[in-house]
Amino acid sequence: MKIVFEQVTHVYMEKTPFETYALKDVSVSFPERSFSAVIGRTGSGKSTLVQHINGLIKPTNGRIIIGDQVIEPHTKRKHLKSLRKKAGIVFQYPEHQLFEDTVEKDLLFGPKNVGMNLESKKKDLPELLELVGLNESFLDRSPFDLSGGQMRRVAIAGVLAMDPEILILDEPTAGLDPKGQEEILSLFKEWHRQKKTTTIMITHQMEEVSSLAEQVVVMDDGKIAMEGSPENIYKREKELKDMNLDVPEGVKVLKYLEEESGVSFSEWSLTPEEAADELMMQLKKE
């Protein structure tokens, strides 16, 4: 499902002494079935941008087109309800959203709320838990008896249980150790591969961008500062540093190797193993 922002401005606490412009005349699109990353420092407008996509907030000016639905300043709240079926959000620390007395009830809460067939959905739960690294035995357990990492996986599974056409990830690896981060990112990468969702990930970690995103949107002070492929964004290293951002360490290494050896890598999102293979092949040709 394609998402288009057209000259969107969002003002918090409008016409009060605390009026704040979170988005300023933003125009950007997210292609259908793409995996995009929205990056920027704290306060740049990242979260405000994506909260428009499932109707949590409406634009002050401009409009958002999501599939065949248009959201404008005067769109009625009741007309936004259908977006909740289409767009799922994994917030930072999603484990804080758990509240039912069993994992099964928590996973079925969203589908029940939007009128999905619960008997059919129950049959899908073991496979869904397996995808997030758990198993069927967790269904009868209380989510509050689980470890922090297990709770996060259950919360993520609850969002995926809705079968969203659009998946929004708001810094989903926050607070996790490197191994946990890698596992969660692999989970979303596999889900995107299988379901072909339009996926948008908010992050400030460039390493996550290089491993997942096809499109990168860089925000600064409520505006779109840059957009393009990861490779094109990485070429603008000085501009990124001016916004307190940086290219991934792996990209820095590849750039250094290109300068020192004269080789050219096929892309800057290569794993160390892939980069070593390409380097050896090119050096052998010489």
Beta strands, then each sheet from edge to edge (+ up, - down):
strand 1: 3-12
strand 2: 20-30
strand 3: 35-39
strand 4: 61-66
strand 5: 69-71
strand 6: 87-90
strand 7: 166-170
strand 8: 198-203
strand 9: 215-220
strand 10: 223-228
sheet 1: 2+ 1- 4+ 5-
sheet 2: 6+ 7+ 8+ 3+ 9+ 10-
end
